[in-house]
Amino acid sequence: MLNLDDIPAAAYIPSGVTPSVKSYFYHSKDYTPNLVRGFDKVICISLEHRVDRQKAFWEEIPKSGWPFKTPEIFKAISLKDVVVPRTWSGYPAAYACAQSHIAVLEQQIKEDGLYLVLEDDVCFADDFKKKVLDFLAVVPNDWEGLMIGGDHNGQPYYEMGIPGVVRCHCTFCMHCYALRGRLLRDLVAASKTANVVTDIVLANMARNYKVYACHPFIAGQSGSLSDLTGETRGRFFGNGGFRR
């Protein structure tokens, strides 16, 4: 793991940021480089039988220059493990997917830690390590949610006046994200009674919380067979995502 304690604070500042803005980042209580020191755990949700995705995932991690802790695989809850409620309005397999995210987030609450949560089809933009550390260096410290990957919808985001950072208004997909505090607790509670998948719940809640996204997105979804729809699509970085 990268030892960021050995790097001077100035090294955290993204390139292209003007000196006056750099000074503001490091003299304002609202901005802090503390997030670049990493997450307590990185959890990757993966169905046991998706060895194809797991192989691709473990190939993707070193190629990205991964600066965080080694991911831990969370054995995803499968459709055969659940009874889908009659009120559920999405794909049946999406209900099992939602239960997996809820279980991981409940574990985070229990451990009182800071998690980065991934799905096993995640992929990363070129120069991911630099881009993600740049983002974490300048994201406002009042954050309740971070979307390193996603898919903006509708009125997608608010400009923050901070290079590489926008505030989410309605952002879907949960292949690379972090939650904490009020939003973490409220999303778990809301998802337990929702009749839609967790990323839709989060997208509809985001405007009422401090949820910030990389702009453009630097984590996408690789092209593989979807367990939810049974369809295969190409590499996807979402609306507002990085384009190769």
Secondary structure, DSSP 8 states (H G I E B T S, - for coil): ---GGGS-GGGGS-TT--HHHHHHHTT-TTB-SGGGG--SEEEEEE-TT-HHHHHHHHHHHHHTT--S---EEEE---GGG----TT--S-HHHHHHHHHHHHHHHHHHHHT--EEEEETTEEE-TTHHHHHHHHHHHSBTT-SEEESB-EE-SS-EEEEEETTEEEESSEE--SEEEE-HHHHHHHHHHHHH-SS-HHHHHHHHGGGS-EEEESSB-EEE-S-B-TTTS-B---B--TTB---
